[in-house]
Amino acid sequence: MRRLLIAIPVLFGVTVFSFFIVNLAPGNPVEMFISPDATQADIELKKEALGLNDPIYVQYLRWMQNLLQGDFGYSFSTYAPVGEMVASRVLPTLLLMGTALLIAYIVAIPIGVLSATRQYSWLDYLTTGFSFMGISIPNFFLGLGLIYIFSVQLNLLPTGGMNTLGGDGSFGDTLKHLLLPAFVLATGIAGSMVRYVRSSMLEILGQDYLRTARSKGLREFLVVNKHAFRNALIPIITVIGMDIPLLIGGAVVTEQIFQWPGLGQLTIQSIGSRDYPTLMAINFIAAITVLLSNLLADILYSVADPRIKYN
């Protein structure tokens, strides 16, 4: 409960900071509607209609009042309700991020454990090298490279989108479109996770209680996976909570490269059209997601270690 009470002022601070940064950016939404025959009076009339002539604090208070009523306002570029626009993009982004997380953790956690148990072996050096590559390669470069190899040269996977135009929208078709962007988004997360899992496991493997477990005749598999890994989970869970903001940022670039119809692509479009209400709605949802991921990490601490009590 205390954590939730702390989250409320944090969320309020995020909205204030985001609103002022978005509205103080160079340019004006009205510039997107200016035609060659538009007069200054037409421009001022448009600004007045959008409420842009009011002081920025008045605009924020009006936006906050609407938000408390569950209203994100209307898009400056399409005039559609922002809530409906964002809602239609949430599921594709959740699908992409969830698949990327699943791929990253399924690959990274076993590799990190194996690397720690084979410290200073050729396997350890190999996995460490690949983890650094995963962290270092930018999403846009990896995405374009994979499109060139698997789509242009080998013609195995589509270049972008969520479904084939004119297709049946089947699960198999969606999966084919999902593979490349999910892999790109998972690469950096997996590379970071391998390092953290390896480091956490190395710290635990040298503990006295593991030597005692081995001396009692327990198999190495049980020693590593039951006793060592469970005690190494606390720092790993912390990293999982930190991965969500990285995923949100990575999704913006990845969705744009693969034309994935999610919140990331909508963010780029809204920046280009200076669509302030849509940008604020996306920032607000991202802030809630990050806060919830941190809350979930706190809950998982008590699951991993019964000695930790969550109040």
C-alpha positions, 0 to 999 in steps of 0.5 A: 500500500505504501508503494502505491501511495509513493507511486501517485506523486511520482506519476503526477511528476511524470505527467508535469515533466512530460507535458512541459517538455512536449509543449516546449519543443520547437514547432507548433501543431498548427504549422502542420495545417498551414496551406499556401492560401492561409492567412494569419487570422486563419492560423490564430483561429486554429490555435484558439480552437486547439487551446494553444493560446492559453498559458501552458499551465492552463493547458496542463490543468485542462488536460489533467481535468480531462484525464481524471474523467478518463478522457485523453482528448482528441488528436490534433492530426486526425481529430479522432479520440486519443483513447481509441487510437491508443487502445487499438495500438496497445495489443500489438505492442504487448504482443511484441514486447511479451514475445521479446521478453519470452525469447530473451529470458528463455535464451539468456537465463540458461546461458548465463547459468551455464556460463557461470558454471563453466567459468573461464572455459571457451563456452564462457568466453563465447557467451560473454562475447555474444552478450556484449555484441547483443548489447552493443548492436543498435536495434535499427542496424540489426533490424535492417540487417535481418530484413536484408538477409531473411526478407530480401536475400532469402525471402523467408520472412516478411519485411514488416507489418503485422499481417499480410495485406489481403491475407487471412490474418491467421496465427501463422501469418502473424507469427511470421511477421512477429519473428524478426521484430521480436528477435531484434527487441530481445537481443539487447535484453538477452545480452544484458540478462546473460551478464547479470545472471552469470555475475549473480550465479558466480557470487552464489556458487562460492558460498559455503552452503553449496559446498556443504550440499555437494559434500552431502552427495547432492547431484550438481544439477540440484546444487546449481538449479535448486539451491544456487539459482533460487538464491541468485534470483533477487538481483535477476528480478531487479534487472527484469523490472529494469528491462521494461523501460528498455523494452518501451524505448526499444519498441519505438525504434523497432516498430518503426523499422518493421512498420509494426502497428503498435504504440512505438510507431504511433509515437514516431507519427505523433512526434512528426505531426506534433500531436501533443494529446497523443504523445501525452497519452502514450507517455502516461501509459508508459509511466504506469507500465514502468511503475507497475513493473517495479511493483511486480518486481517487489512482489516477486522478491517475496516469492523468490525469498520467503524471508522477504515480507511484502507489506 
